[in-house]
Amino acid sequence: MADLGKKYCVNCLADVTNLRLRCTDCPDIELCPECFSAGAEIGNHRRWHGYQQVDGGRFSLWGAEAEGGWTSREEQSLLDAIEQYGFGNWEDMAAHVGANRTPQEVMEHYVAMYIHGNLGKACIPDSIPNRVTDHTCPSGGPLSPSLTTPLPPLDISLAEQQQLGYMPLRDDYEIEYDQDAEKLISGLSVNYDDEDVEIEMKRAHVDMYVRKLRERQRRKNIARDYNLVPAFLGRDKKDTREKDKAGPLGVVGAAAGGIGAVAGSATAGTGSTTTAGTCPVPTTPKRKLTKEEKDQRSHLRGLCQFMAQREVEELFENMHKERTLRAKVRELQRYRRNGITRLDESAEYEAARHKREKRKENKSVVISKRGGCVGLGGGGGSAVGGLGVGCVIKEEGKEGEFAAIENLTGFELLSDHEKVLCNSLNLSPARYLTVKTIIIKDNLQKRQGIPAKSRLPGYLDKVLRKRILTFLTESGWISRDRDNA
């Protein structure tokens, strides 16, 4: 009677009451797991037929060596409990498995079979990798730590901190740039029933707020780079603080305006008081700045916000070098126009020019001491040579009687003495300048030992030529040993 409820394999007649595989195509065909895995075929049954697993729930998954006699149904309940209650809640797991299992038995069986057993060794790796992934990028990128790491606090006294409204532990100010920027997101909330338009509008508000924060941080970085806070407090102008109350960078608003006011004088470029027109760059150049350089720095002050302090200083130094090179190029071009092609000749030319200018200065001083002069060799109007030349030129230059030539080409290139000479000779300024250039070049070639051919234009007669030669000799343009014949 005890064997009435048992089931047997139709192939090997083994007891399959706990677990058997039933064919879905052939009736009354039930095989044990061993015969089924071997592909047993009986009668019309074939190995490719469909099958159904029939589990009585009383067989063991781990075999005879497993302790405690855990059935497959209990194993299934244990796995459901570990998923539902989590590892460590052994009391709840024992209640879920069944009343005949204590929490201690559940813990020991799970640890022995699923962690330290063959299943655990096959599924759990020896070294568990770190599940935390570092998504940060190198310094300066969108997610780099340098963007979130606060700058070191400013080294200022307590009174100066109160003056600026500065909080050193937070590296923050009581009044920031765009103080009301937080109002853009203070009232935002995400609801499950928001429409797409509302979500995009809220994202736009967040984007505007982020841009304002970036601008606020940019101004702080500018203030650190250019040392605007010490300059605002007057540390770099202690010697001239009493003379210049405004400071080198200008005070925009009250001191309580914090960094928004201090950095605003460098970024806005307007509304600030600047001493001597200098650019708000805290470092003082080693050389003394000219008025032109000071004005240039003042005009380019607005560019400081787009460049680092070092780059701004390099820009101004390069502009100074450019001006120096341009002046040198103009000087070389002037030498070339006067027939000088070597540097050793330029030294002689400069010495002669210096002597000529010195003689002209001495002559003007002598004439001014005399208070006037008496023309030699006839009336003052006809006296051109000798000492009378300077006197006549001075008197006529004072009167300014140049109506006949003042509208002609080249008049603005003449000196006062040359204007008087051209007016008295009734000679146009352009023709005079042509004759003057030819005579000076011939004189230089003669001094260098090069035979000079006369290239004077045809409209110059002997009288005009002699008077121009005399004037150029007295003025120091050519040497006195020239043959005037």
Helices and strands as residue ranges (DSSP letters): E 19-23, E 30-31, H 33-38, E 51-55, H 72-85, H 90-97, H 103-110, I 111-115, H 118-123, G 145-147, H 158-164, E 166-167, E 172-173, H 183-186, H 196-225, H 228-233, G 235-237, G 255-257, H 258-267, G 275-277, H 291-299, G 301-306, H 309-337, H 343-370, H 388-399, G 411-413, H 416-425, H 429-447, H 462-475
